[in-house]
Amino acid sequence: MKSNLLFGLAIGLLLVSCAQKESRLLLETNNAEFASCAELFNASQDEVKVIVHYKDELIKNLGADKDSPMPDLLAGSYLQSGIEKKYFANISSLIKEKGPLDKDAFYPSLLQSGRLNEKQFLLPVSFNLPALVFYSANSESLQNAAMLSFDDIKDFSKKFNSQNKEGVYTSMGFGPLWSMDFLYLVFKDNGVFFNPNADSIVYTENAFNKSVEYVRDWIEEINGGAKNEQDFAFKYLYMPFYNQAQSGRCLFSYASSRQILSLSKDQIQSLDFRWICNNNKIQIEDDYVSIGILAKSKNKAAAKKFIVWLMGEYSQKQILDRKAQMNLSTDAFGIAGGFSSLQNVTERLFPLYYRFLLSNTPVADRLSAPQNFPSDWAKIKEIAVEPFILDSCSRDDEKIKSLNERYADFLASQEK
């Protein structure tokens, strides 16, 4: 009886001791996929447990809530502004010559975006790319195009266009005004930069004006004007992008890799796609995902352990396997909702899970990372930048509200 009691006490003390050794990390993210990653990591070992907290904007007001604990890790989109604010710890040791991660395993342009003064503060996790989707039956005319430049899109679209006797378009290859994401991409690819400050947005006006002229000429030359494009979209393009391409009314439909590779087999089986490029470069979308350790974290060693696990090829294969086994759909494409920042994972593993990628895997030297944006860029772009671009390209009057007037409206809305 006494020996059983002593044995029970010993087991209890051992469990308490183990619990005391366990490190707990708070990971704050604006990407819901990290909850699944944390579950896998927690199940893989018993030394570190990651707790995930979701938050829309990660850098803005960081630490302002004194009642909430400061996170150890941030993972998500639009983290780069936190580097200059010195929010992140230096994690260069992870990718140095003898570090646990191989610097050359990452896509170079993405890795560079997390550096400052030759020090690494963020590691890229995932990204998405812009593409045009089309009906597979039309692939013969596109089979020699590994990617589509803007000039390619114009040429193919012009050949596809047709009008009835009244001059009304019954089919139209593609219209820049059909997709705000595409229109914004044209401006980015033509060298337009936007830099929001405290009370204004500084942007490259010459490049912006040239882009407006380029888009207007495209619309007029290929599709006979903005009204034709808008009327055609209203009449025929009221359906999801994958149905648009299948309808036969248009040649191309714009979509990101996240949208395309989240489609079901039935939705995707009659489709094909090509990446959109300019000067042989494919622009990575603005909201690529990174991860970093907060400078104020008191558990940096444990945080590094989670990052090393997350950025390992074997771990990412486990993540992809889990998605396939659970038949997770829609928002669960790839690693954290996108292509992996590890070249081998994207180029060798992804085609095993996404057969659609067999002839369309991204190539490292073709990718171009976007500029660094503030944490609330998604809202600024939606409310101020994109409407300004759209009005500039589709309206002829001179009473278009300026970008900074729109930005002032945005700032006012945030103060309410």
C-alpha positions as CSV (number, residue, x, y, z in Angstrom):
1,M,0.0,0.0,0.0
2,K,2.8,2.3,1.0
3,S,4.8,1.5,-2.1
4,N,1.8,2.2,-4.3
5,L,1.4,5.6,-2.6
6,L,5.1,6.4,-3.2
7,F,4.8,5.4,-6.8
8,G,1.8,7.6,-7.3
9,L,3.6,10.6,-5.7
10,A,6.6,10.0,-8.0
11,I,4.4,10.0,-11.1
12,G,2.7,13.1,-9.9
13,L,6.0,14.9,-9.3
14,L,7.2,13.8,-12.8
15,L,4.1,15.2,-14.5
16,V,4.5,18.5,-12.6
17,S,8.1,18.7,-13.6
18,C,7.4,18.0,-17.2
19,A,4.6,20.6,-17.2
20,Q,7.0,23.1,-15.8
21,K,9.6,22.4,-18.5
22,E,7.0,22.9,-21.3
23,S,7.4,26.3,-23.0
24,R,4.2,28.1,-24.2
25,L,4.3,30.4,-27.1
26,L,1.7,32.9,-28.2
27,L,1.5,33.3,-32.0
28,E,-0.6,36.2,-33.3
29,T,-1.7,35.9,-36.9
30,N,-4.1,37.2,-39.6
31,N,-4.0,33.9,-41.4
32,A,-6.3,31.2,-40.0
33,E,-4.1,28.4,-41.6
34,F,-1.6,28.8,-38.7
35,A,-4.1,27.2,-36.3
36,S,-3.7,23.9,-38.2
37,C,0.1,24.3,-38.4
38,A,0.2,24.8,-34.6
39,E,-1.9,21.7,-34.0
40,L,0.6,19.6,-36.0
41,F,3.6,21.1,-34.3
42,N,2.1,20.6,-30.8
43,A,1.4,17.0,-31.6
44,S,4.9,16.4,-32.9
45,Q,6.7,17.1,-29.5
46,D,6.0,17.9,-25.9
47,E,8.5,20.6,-25.1
48,V,6.8,23.7,-26.8
49,K,3.1,24.4,-27.1
50,V,2.0,27.1,-29.5
51,I,-1.3,29.0,-28.8
52,V,-2.8,30.9,-31.8
53,H,-4.6,34.2,-31.5
54,Y,-6.3,35.7,-34.6
55,K,-6.0,39.4,-35.3
56,D,-6.8,41.4,-38.5
57,E,-3.9,43.9,-38.3
58,L,-0.7,42.6,-36.6
59,I,1.6,45.6,-36.6
60,K,-0.9,48.4,-36.0
61,N,-1.5,49.0,-32.2
62,L,0.9,46.1,-31.3
63,G,1.0,45.9,-27.5
64,A,-1.6,48.7,-27.1
65,D,-3.9,46.4,-25.1
66,K,-2.2,46.3,-21.8
67,D,-4.7,43.6,-20.6
68,S,-3.5,41.1,-23.3
69,P,-0.2,39.3,-23.2
70,M,2.5,40.3,-25.8
71,P,2.8,37.7,-28.5
72,D,6.1,35.8,-29.0
73,L,5.5,35.4,-32.8
74,L,3.8,37.2,-35.5
75,A,2.8,35.4,-38.7
76,G,0.8,36.8,-41.6
77,S,0.6,39.5,-44.2
78,Y,2.0,43.0,-44.2
79,L,4.6,42.6,-41.4
80,Q,7.5,44.4,-43.1
81,S,6.7,47.8,-41.6
82,G,7.5,46.3,-38.2
83,I,11.2,45.8,-39.1
84,E,11.9,49.5,-39.2
85,K,10.0,50.0,-36.0
86,K,12.4,47.4,-34.4
87,Y,9.5,45.2,-33.4
88,F,11.3,42.0,-34.5
89,A,14.3,40.1,-33.2
90,N,17.3,39.4,-35.4
91,I,16.9,35.7,-36.6
92,S,19.9,35.7,-39.0
93,S,21.4,32.8,-37.0
94,L,18.7,30.5,-38.4
95,I,19.9,30.9,-42.0
96,K,23.7,31.4,-41.5
97,E,26.1,28.9,-42.9
98,K,25.8,26.6,-39.9
99,G,22.2,27.5,-39.1
100,P,19.4,24.9,-39.0
101,L,17.8,26.4,-42.2
102,D,19.3,26.7,-45.6
103,K,19.2,30.3,-46.9
104,D,19.4,29.0,-50.5
105,A,16.2,26.9,-50.0
106,F,14.1,30.1,-50.1
107,Y,12.9,32.1,-53.0
108,P,15.5,34.9,-53.0
109,S,13.3,37.9,-53.6
110,L,11.0,36.9,-50.8
111,L,13.9,36.3,-48.4
112,Q,15.3,39.7,-49.2
113,S,12.1,41.4,-48.2
114,G,12.5,40.4,-44.6
115,R,16.0,41.9,-44.3
116,L,17.4,45.2,-43.1
117,N,21.0,46.3,-42.8
118,E,22.2,42.7,-43.7
119,K,20.2,41.2,-40.9
120,Q,17.2,38.9,-41.2
121,F,14.1,39.8,-39.2
122,L,11.4,37.9,-41.1
123,L,11.2,34.7,-43.0
124,P,8.8,34.3,-45.8
125,V,6.3,31.4,-45.5
126,S,4.0,31.6,-48.5
127,F,2.9,33.6,-51.5
128,N,0.4,33.8,-54.4
129,L,0.7,34.8,-58.0
130,P,-1.6,36.5,-60.6
131,A,-2.9,34.4,-63.5
132,L,-5.4,34.2,-66.4
133,V,-7.7,31.2,-66.6
134,F,-9.1,29.9,-69.9
135,Y,-11.1,27.0,-71.3
136,S,-8.9,24.0,-72.1
137,A,-10.4,23.8,-75.6
138,N,-8.7,27.1,-76.4
139,S,-5.2,25.8,-75.2
140,E,-4.0,25.0,-78.7
141,S,-3.6,28.7,-79.5
142,L,-1.8,29.3,-76.2
143,Q,0.3,26.2,-76.0
144,N,3.6,28.0,-76.8
145,A,3.0,30.6,-74.1
146,A,4.5,29.5,-70.7
147,M,3.4,32.9,-69.4
148,L,1.3,35.8,-70.7
149,S,2.6,39.3,-71.1
150,F,0.2,42.2,-71.4
151,D,1.0,42.4,-75.1
152,D,0.2,38.6,-75.4
153,I,-3.1,39.2,-73.7
154,K,-4.0,42.0,-76.0
155,D,-3.1,40.0,-79.1
156,F,-5.0,36.9,-78.1
157,S,-8.0,39.0,-77.0
158,K,-8.2,40.9,-80.3
159,K,-8.3,37.7,-82.3
160,F,-11.1,36.3,-80.1
161,N,-13.3,39.3,-80.2
162,S,-16.5,39.2,-82.3
163,Q,-19.4,41.6,-82.9
164,N,-22.9,41.2,-84.4
165,K,-24.3,43.2,-87.3
166,E,-25.2,46.1,-84.9
167,G,-21.6,46.3,-83.7
168,V,-22.4,44.8,-80.3
169,Y,-19.8,42.5,-78.8
170,T,-21.0,38.9,-78.6
171,S,-17.6,37.6,-77.4
172,M,-14.6,39.5,-75.9
173,G,-11.2,38.1,-75.1
174,F,-10.5,40.1,-72.0
175,G,-11.1,43.6,-70.6
176,P,-8.8,45.3,-68.1
177,L,-11.8,46.9,-66.4
178,W,-13.3,43.4,-65.6
179,S,-10.9,42.9,-62.7
180,M,-9.7,45.5,-60.2
181,D,-6.9,43.1,-59.2
182,F,-5.7,42.9,-62.8
183,L,-5.9,46.7,-63.2
184,Y,-3.9,47.2,-60.1
185,L,-1.3,44.6,-61.3
186,V,-0.8,46.6,-64.6
187,F,0.0,49.7,-62.6
188,K,2.4,47.8,-60.3
189,D,4.1,46.2,-63.2
190,N,4.5,49.5,-64.9
191,G,6.5,50.9,-62.0
192,V,3.9,52.7,-59.9
193,F,4.7,52.8,-56.2
194,F,2.4,53.9,-53.4
195,N,3.8,55.1,-50.1
196,P,1.2,56.0,-47.5
197,N,2.3,58.5,-44.8
198,A,0.5,59.9,-41.8
199,D,-1.7,62.3,-43.8
200,S,-1.0,61.6,-47.5
201,I,0.0,59.0,-50.1
202,V,3.1,59.7,-52.1
203,Y,3.1,58.0,-55.5
204,T,5.0,58.0,-58.7
205,E,2.8,60.3,-60.8
206,N,4.7,60.0,-64.1
207,A,4.5,56.2,-64.0
208,F,0.9,56.5,-62.9
209,N,-0.1,58.8,-65.8
210,K,1.7,56.6,-68.3
211,S,-0.1,53.5,-66.9
212,V,-3.5,55.3,-67.3
213,E,-2.6,56.1,-70.9
214,Y,-1.5,52.5,-71.5
215,V,-4.8,51.1,-70.1
216,R,-7.0,53.6,-71.9
217,D,-5.2,52.8,-75.3
218,W,-5.7,49.1,-74.6
219,I,-9.4,49.4,-73.9
220,E,-10.0,51.6,-76.9
221,E,-7.8,49.7,-79.4
222,I,-8.9,46.2,-78.4
223,N,-12.4,46.5,-77.1
224,G,-13.7,49.8,-78.5
225,G,-13.9,51.7,-75.3
226,A,-14.7,51.5,-71.6
227,K,-18.5,51.4,-72.2
228,N,-18.2,48.3,-74.3
229,E,-16.1,46.5,-71.7
230,Q,-18.5,47.4,-68.9
231,D,-21.6,46.5,-70.9
232,F,-20.2,43.2,-71.9
233,A,-19.3,42.4,-68.2
234,F,-22.7,43.3,-67.0
235,K,-24.4,41.2,-69.7
236,Y,-22.2,38.0,-69.6
237,L,-19.8,38.0,-66.7
238,Y,-22.1,37.8,-63.7
239,M,-20.8,34.3,-62.8
240,P,-17.7,33.0,-60.9
241,F,-14.4,33.4,-62.8
242,Y,-14.2,29.7,-63.6
243,N,-17.6,29.7,-65.2
244,Q,-16.7,32.8,-67.2
245,A,-13.8,31.0,-68.9
246,Q,-16.0,28.0,-69.6
247,S,-18.9,30.0,-71.1
248,G,-17.2,30.7,-74.4
249,R,-18.1,34.4,-74.2
250,C,-14.7,35.4,-73.1
251,L,-11.2,34.0,-73.6
252,F,-9.6,34.9,-70.2
253,S,-10.7,35.4,-66.7
254,Y,-8.4,36.8,-64.0
255,A,-7.7,34.9,-60.8
256,S,-4.9,34.4,-58.2
257,S,-3.2,31.1,-57.6
258,R,-5.1,30.9,-54.3
259,Q,-8.5,31.0,-56.1
260,I,-7.4,28.6,-58.9
261,L,-5.9,26.0,-56.7
262,S,-8.8,26.0,-54.2
263,L,-11.2,24.9,-56.9
264,S,-12.7,21.4,-56.8
265,K,-11.8,18.8,-59.4
266,D,-15.2,19.3,-61.1
267,Q,-14.7,23.1,-61.3
268,I,-11.1,22.9,-62.6
269,Q,-11.2,19.9,-64.9
270,S,-11.9,21.8,-68.2
271,L,-9.7,24.8,-67.4
272,D,-6.1,25.8,-67.9
273,F,-4.1,28.9,-66.9
274,R,-1.0,31.0,-67.4
275,W,0.9,33.3,-65.1
276,I,0.8,37.0,-66.0
277,C,4.3,38.5,-66.5
278,N,5.9,41.8,-67.5
279,N,9.5,41.8,-68.7
280,N,9.6,38.1,-67.9
281,K,8.9,38.7,-64.2
282,I,5.8,37.6,-62.3
283,Q,4.7,39.9,-59.6
284,I,4.1,38.2,-56.2
285,E,0.8,39.4,-54.7
286,D,1.1,42.1,-52.0
287,D,-0.2,39.9,-49.1
288,Y,2.5,37.3,-49.0
289,V,3.0,35.7,-45.6
290,S,6.0,36.0,-43.3
291,I,6.9,35.0,-39.8
292,G,9.0,36.7,-37.1
293,I,9.9,36.7,-33.4
294,L,9.0,39.7,-31.3
295,A,12.1,41.5,-29.9
296,K,10.3,41.6,-26.5
297,S,9.6,37.9,-26.5
298,K,11.0,36.2,-23.4
299,N,11.0,32.8,-25.1
300,K,13.0,33.3,-28.3
301,A,14.6,29.8,-28.2
302,A,11.3,28.1,-28.2
303,A,10.0,30.5,-30.9
304,K,13.0,29.6,-33.1
305,K,12.2,25.9,-32.6
306,F,8.7,26.5,-34.0
307,I,10.0,28.4,-37.0
308,V,12.6,25.8,-37.8
309,W,9.9,23.1,-37.7
310,L,7.5,25.2,-39.8
311,M,10.1,25.9,-42.5
312,G,11.3,22.3,-42.8
313,E,10.4,20.3,-45.9
314,Y,9.3,17.3,-43.9
315,S,6.9,19.4,-41.8
316,Q,5.5,21.1,-44.9
317,K,4.9,17.7,-46.5
318,Q,3.0,16.7,-43.3
319,I,0.9,19.9,-43.6
320,L,0.1,19.0,-47.3
321,D,-0.6,15.4,-46.4
322,R,-3.0,16.5,-43.7
323,K,-5.0,18.7,-46.1
324,A,-5.2,15.9,-48.6
325,Q,-6.4,13.4,-46.0
326,M,-8.9,15.7,-44.5
327,N,-10.1,16.8,-47.9
328,L,-9.8,20.5,-46.8
329,S,-11.0,22.8,-49.5
330,T,-11.4,26.5,-50.5
331,D,-9.2,28.6,-48.2
332,A,-6.8,25.7,-47.4
333,F,-4.7,25.8,-50.5
334,G,-1.0,24.9,-50.0
335,I,1.1,26.2,-47.1
336,A,-0.7,29.0,-45.2
337,G,-3.0,29.6,-48.2
338,G,-0.3,29.8,-50.9
339,F,2.8,28.4,-52.5
340,S,5.6,27.6,-50.1
341,S,8.5,30.0,-49.9
342,L,10.7,26.9,-50.0
343,Q,11.6,26.3,-53.7
344,N,11.8,22.5,-53.4
345,V,8.4,22.2,-51.7
346,T,6.7,24.4,-54.4
347,E,8.5,23.0,-57.4
348,R,8.7,19.3,-56.4
349,L,6.0,18.5,-53.8
350,F,3.1,20.8,-54.8
351,P,2.5,19.1,-58.2
352,L,2.0,15.8,-56.4
353,Y,-1.0,17.4,-54.6
354,Y,-2.1,19.9,-57.2
355,R,-1.9,18.2,-60.6
356,F,-2.9,21.4,-62.3
357,L,0.7,22.6,-61.5
358,L,2.5,20.0,-63.5
359,S,3.4,22.4,-66.3
360,N,2.9,25.6,-64.4
361,T,5.2,25.6,-61.3
362,P,6.7,29.0,-60.5
363,V,10.4,29.5,-61.3
364,A,12.6,31.3,-58.8
365,D,14.3,33.7,-61.2
366,R,11.0,34.8,-62.6
367,L,9.5,36.0,-59.3
368,S,9.5,39.6,-58.2
369,A,8.5,40.6,-54.6
370,P,6.3,43.7,-54.1
371,Q,7.3,46.8,-52.2
372,N,6.9,46.8,-48.4
373,F,3.5,48.1,-47.3
374,P,2.0,49.2,-43.9
375,S,-0.1,46.7,-42.0
376,D,-3.4,48.4,-43.1
377,W,-2.5,48.4,-46.8
378,A,-5.3,46.0,-47.8
379,K,-7.9,48.5,-46.5
380,I,-6.1,51.5,-48.0
381,K,-5.8,49.8,-51.4
382,E,-9.5,48.9,-51.4
383,I,-10.9,52.2,-50.2
384,A,-8.5,54.7,-51.8
385,V,-6.0,53.4,-54.3
386,E,-8.1,51.0,-56.4
387,P,-11.1,53.3,-56.9
388,F,-8.7,56.1,-57.9
389,I,-7.1,53.8,-60.5
390,L,-10.5,52.6,-61.8
391,D,-11.9,56.1,-62.2
392,S,-8.7,57.3,-63.8
393,C,-8.9,54.6,-66.5
394,S,-12.6,54.6,-67.1
395,R,-13.8,58.2,-66.7
396,D,-13.1,61.1,-69.1
397,D,-14.2,63.9,-66.8
398,E,-11.8,66.1,-64.9
399,K,-13.7,65.9,-61.6
400,I,-12.2,62.6,-60.4
401,K,-11.5,62.8,-56.7
402,S,-7.8,62.8,-56.1
403,L,-6.0,60.0,-54.4
404,N,-5.2,62.1,-51.3
405,E,-8.8,63.1,-50.9
406,R,-9.8,59.5,-50.9
407,Y,-7.0,58.7,-48.5
408,A,-8.3,61.5,-46.2
409,D,-11.7,59.8,-46.3
410,F,-10.1,56.5,-45.3
411,L,-8.2,58.1,-42.4
412,A,-11.4,59.8,-41.2
413,S,-13.3,56.4,-41.3
414,Q,-10.6,54.8,-39.1
415,E,-11.0,57.5,-36.4
416,K,-14.7,56.7,-35.9
